[in-house]
């Protein structure tokens, strides 16, 4: 069992949704990214999605795309992303970490080797956005053998005919992409999200996390009432770019990211 299941069980017992933060590993550089990662749990993150930079992140909007390019330019690799997680686990053995990205870097690293090394580093789950359920068998088996959950994506177009395929073999949670389009795009209405979560739950007992387009504590609170987890990514990642544009120090960038994370976490808590 990964850390995801006990995390969701604990939060359910507390009567609240999980707050899931997304940051791109290695953005804007290894040391700054590591300090942000280390600080996220204290800022209120219950689960951390760590983006694996890729040269062609087709599902991501401008903020995360630019973050990936900054990380790659600063030398981010699959190996040092796992090194970063290993360092995180020296101080934190309970916060789940889910790697989110694309299949190419995993395939290039070697699928079985990646799953073994990721498990040893302390990874709990994988979200591979360009690998549909019909094609993820070669990843699913070695991941599960290493106690790593493979989290599947559902979208507004995932109907009752498609959802059984999506949730079959999934574990950890289901990630509902609340809007059609790339990350950081427009936001869905609370009613739409509630209807979609109910539809997904007709087909699975897994927790449902909702992301894409959530940028404010108020939006986070509204989603927390309707879902098992609230995911915020682009709004957090954009602060790094804004800090770089203002030539802020790395310490100031870290502080701004963690302070904003804390305000979002309070929003999620208010949605009890």
N, C-alpha and C positions, 0 to 999 in steps of 0.2 A: 504494500500500500504506500502511495506517495503521501506527502504532507497535505495534499489538497482535501482529501476526504475528511480527516479530523478537523481541519481548519473550518470547512463549511459546517460541519456538525456542531462545533463550538459556537460559531456565530449564530446558527439557527437557534440554539438553546438560549442565547442571549437576546434573541428576538430582533436581530438586525442583519442588514445586508453586508456583504464583504466590499471593501474598497480596494480596487485593483488599479495599480498605477503602471503605466508603460513608459519606459525610457529606452533609448537606443544605446546599446553597449558601445563604449568607446567614444561617445560624443560629449564634448568636443575633443577630448583626448582621454587616454586610459586613466590617468590619475584623477582627473576631475570627475569622470564617469564613475569611478570606483567610490569616491567620496559621496556622490549622490546616491548610489546604490546602498551604501552602508547607512545612510541617513534616512532612507525612506520608511523603514518600519517605525522609527520613533516619531516620524511626521504623520503617521496614521495609516500607512499602507498595510493592508492585511495580506495581500498577495501581490507579487511583483511580476509583471511581464517585461522581459528583457529582450529587446529587439536585436536580431542578428543582422548586421548591415549587409546589404546586397546592392549590386550595381544597378539593378533594374527592378525596383520595388513597385510592381504594377498595381498593387492594391492600396498603396499609400499616397496620401496627398502631399503638397509641397513641404509642409513642416517636417514630416518624418523622412521624406525623400532627401531633403537637404541634410538632415541629421545623419542619415546613412552615408552620404557622400563625405561629410566632415569626418566621420569615424573612419571610413576607409582611407581617406587622405592622411589621417593621423596614425595609420598602421594597424587598425583593428583586424583581427583574424579570428577564425573559429577557436583556435588554440588559446589565444589570450582572453577570449570571452569566457571560456571554461576556467581559465586561471583566475579571472575576476570572481567567478562564482565560488571557487574553492576558497579564496580569501574571505568572501562574505560569510561562508559557513564556519570560519574560525570563531566568529562572534555570534552567529545566529543560526541555530539549528531548527527553528520552528517556522519561519516565514516561507511559504511556498514560492518557488521561482519557476516561471513558465517561460521557455524560450519561444519567441515568435518570429517567424521569418519565412524563407522560401527554401524549396527543396534543393536547389543547385548546390549551395554550400555544404549541405549535409551529405549529398551524394558524392561531392568531390572529396570530402573528408573520409568517406567510407561509412556506410550506414551502420553496420554492426559496431565498428570501432567508435563512431560518434555516440551511439546509445550507451555503450559501456563507459566511455570517458565522461559523458554528460551525467550519468548516474553517479559515478565516483565523485564528480565535482559537487553534486548536490542539486541537480535539476529534477524537478517534479513533473513537468509537463511540457508538451510540444504543441504549438499551433503552427501548422505549415499551410499557408494560405493558398498556395497554388497546387495543392495535392488533394484532389477530391476523394471521397470515400472509396470509390471504385478503383482507385489507383494507389492507395496508401498501404496495401498489404505488406510490401517489403519493408516499410517502416514500422507498422503496427506491431508485428511479432517481436522484433528485437527490442523495441521500446518497452512493451509490456513485460518482456522477460527481464528487463532491468528496472522494473517498478516505476516506469515513466508513463504518465497518462498521455494519450493522444486526444487532444481537445478538438472537436469538430465545430465548424462554422455553419450557422443557419442565417438566412437572410429574409427580407420581406417577401421574396418570391418562393420561399420554401413552404410548400403547401402540405396538406395531409398525405399526399401521395409520395412526396419527396422525403419528408421528415423521418420515416422509418429507416431509410437508407442512411441518412446522416447520423442518427443516433446509434445504429447498430455497430457495436465495437468501440464506440466512444467511451471515454472515461474522464474522471476529474470534474468537468462541467461542460456545458454547451455554451458557445460564445455566439450570442445573437448580434449580428451586424444590423444596427437599427435603421440604417438608411442605405439605399442603393447608391453606390458610388465609392469614392476613395475616402480614406481617413481624413478627419478634420472638415468634412463637408457639412451640409445642413443638418439640423437636428430633427428627430422624429417627435411627434406629439406623445404626451404621456399616455393617452388613451390607446394610440396605436401600439405602443410598447406593451401595455397591459394585455391587449388582445393577442399579440404575438407570443408573449411569454406563456399565456394560458394555452395557446395552440401547441407550443413545443412540449409543455408539460403533459399534454394528453398522450405523448409518445415516449416519455422517459421520466425516470425519477431523478435524473441528474440535476444539479443546480443549474440555473440559467443566468449567465452573466450578460449584461447589455453594454455595448460600447459603440463608438463612432458618433461624433457630433456633440458629446457632453463636454461643456467648457466652463460651467459655473457651478458654485455650490448649490444654487437653487435647482438647476437641472439635475445635479447629482441626487439631491434630496427627493425630487419627484420620481426618478428612476428607482431609487432605493425602496420606495413603497411597493413597487411592482415586480422587482426582480430579486434574485438571490445575490447578485453582485453588480457593482457599477464600475465600469472601466473608463479611465481617462488617460489619453495619450497625447494627442496633438497639442492640446492646450499646455501641457507640461513641457513638452519638447520645444515648443515655440519660445519659451522663456530663455532657453539657452541661446537660440539665434538672436533674440532681442538683446541679451547681455553682450554677445560678441559684437553686435552692431554698435552698441554704446561703448565698446572697449572697456567693459567692466572687468574687474579682476575675477579670476576663477573662484575665489572665496565668495565674492558677491553673487556670482552666478549660482553657486551651490546654495547659498542662503536663500536667494529668491525662489529657486525651485522647491526647496523644502518648506519654505513658508507658505507658498501657494498650495503645495500638497496638503499641508495642515488645514488650510481653509476648506479644501475640497473634502477632506476626511470629516470635518465637522458637519458639512452639508450632508454627507451620507448618513452620519449618526442622527441627524435631525429628521431623517426620513423613516425612523422606526415606526 
